[in-house]
Amino acid sequence: MWGTAPNGVDITYGSDSDNRKGTFKNGAFEASLPLTEKALYFSVMGQLSGGGDINCSVTVDGKTKKGHASGDYNICDAQLNSGLLGGWD
């Protein structure tokens, strides 16, 4: 997650079985998690605390999903789902 958020960002990230809280510092947040084969999804979500402009992304096995939020208390959300036949959607 990256961008400008003068009042901060409330960040949650992880998988369907592992939710964590992140910290937005110096205009960015980055985390790595182990790839678990049984995971149904990996996601990151950040809610602006009263203004700003942020982007977010999740990358798993070479696939990336992106999101964007701007203004007030809007939410940036990116999620990759496990495919039925393997891989990530």
C-alpha positions as CSV (number, residue, x, y, z in Angstrom):
1,M,0.0,0.0,0.0
2,W,1.3,3.4,-0.9
3,G,0.3,7.0,-1.2
4,T,-0.5,10.0,1.0
5,A,-2.6,9.8,4.1
6,P,-2.0,12.7,6.5
7,N,-4.3,11.2,9.2
8,G,-3.2,7.6,8.7
9,V,-4.7,4.4,7.3
10,D,-6.3,1.5,9.2
11,I,-4.8,-1.6,7.5
12,T,-5.9,-5.3,7.6
13,Y,-4.2,-8.0,5.6
14,G,-3.8,-11.7,5.4
15,S,-5.7,-14.8,4.2
16,D,-9.0,-16.5,5.0
17,S,-7.3,-18.1,8.0
18,D,-4.8,-15.4,9.1
19,N,-5.8,-11.8,9.6
20,R,-3.2,-9.2,10.6
21,K,-3.0,-5.5,11.3
22,G,-0.5,-3.4,9.3
23,T,1.1,0.0,10.0
24,F,1.3,2.7,7.3
25,K,4.6,4.6,7.8
26,N,6.3,7.2,5.6
27,G,3.7,6.8,2.8
28,A,3.9,3.0,2.5
29,F,3.0,-0.4,3.9
30,E,4.5,-3.7,2.7
31,A,4.3,-7.2,4.1
32,S,5.1,-10.8,3.0
33,L,3.2,-13.9,4.1
34,P,4.0,-17.6,3.5
35,L,2.0,-19.1,0.6
36,T,-0.2,-21.7,2.1
37,E,-1.8,-24.1,-0.5
38,K,-5.1,-24.4,1.5
39,A,-5.6,-20.6,1.5
40,L,-8.8,-19.5,-0.3
41,Y,-7.7,-15.9,-0.7
42,F,-5.1,-13.3,0.2
43,S,-6.1,-9.7,0.7
44,V,-5.2,-6.2,1.9
45,M,-7.6,-3.5,2.9
46,G,-6.9,0.0,4.1
47,Q,-9.4,2.6,5.2
48,L,-8.3,6.2,5.1
49,S,-8.6,8.2,8.4
50,G,-10.1,11.4,7.1
51,G,-8.5,12.0,3.8
52,G,-5.7,11.1,1.4
53,D,-5.1,9.1,-1.7
54,I,-3.8,5.6,-1.6
55,N,-3.2,2.5,-3.8
56,C,-3.0,-1.1,-2.7
57,S,-2.1,-4.4,-4.3
58,V,-1.8,-8.1,-3.6
59,T,0.6,-10.4,-5.5
60,V,0.5,-14.2,-5.3
61,D,2.4,-16.5,-7.6
62,G,3.0,-13.8,-10.2
63,K,-0.7,-12.5,-10.3
64,T,-1.6,-9.1,-9.0
65,K,-4.8,-7.3,-8.1
66,K,-4.9,-3.6,-7.4
67,G,-7.2,-1.1,-5.7
68,H,-7.4,2.7,-5.1
69,A,-9.1,5.0,-2.6
70,S,-9.2,8.8,-2.3
71,G,-10.8,11.1,0.2
72,D,-12.4,11.0,3.6
73,Y,-12.9,7.5,5.0
74,N,-12.8,5.5,1.7
75,I,-11.4,2.0,1.5
76,C,-8.7,0.6,-0.7
77,D,-9.2,-3.2,-1.2
78,A,-7.3,-5.8,-3.2
79,Q,-7.9,-9.6,-3.1
80,L,-6.7,-12.6,-5.0
81,N,-8.8,-15.8,-4.8
82,S,-7.6,-19.4,-5.2
83,G,-8.8,-20.9,-8.5
84,L,-10.9,-24.0,-8.5
85,L,-8.4,-25.8,-10.7
86,G,-5.3,-24.3,-9.1
87,G,-3.6,-21.0,-9.6
88,W,-4.9,-17.6,-8.5
89,D,-7.7,-15.4,-9.9
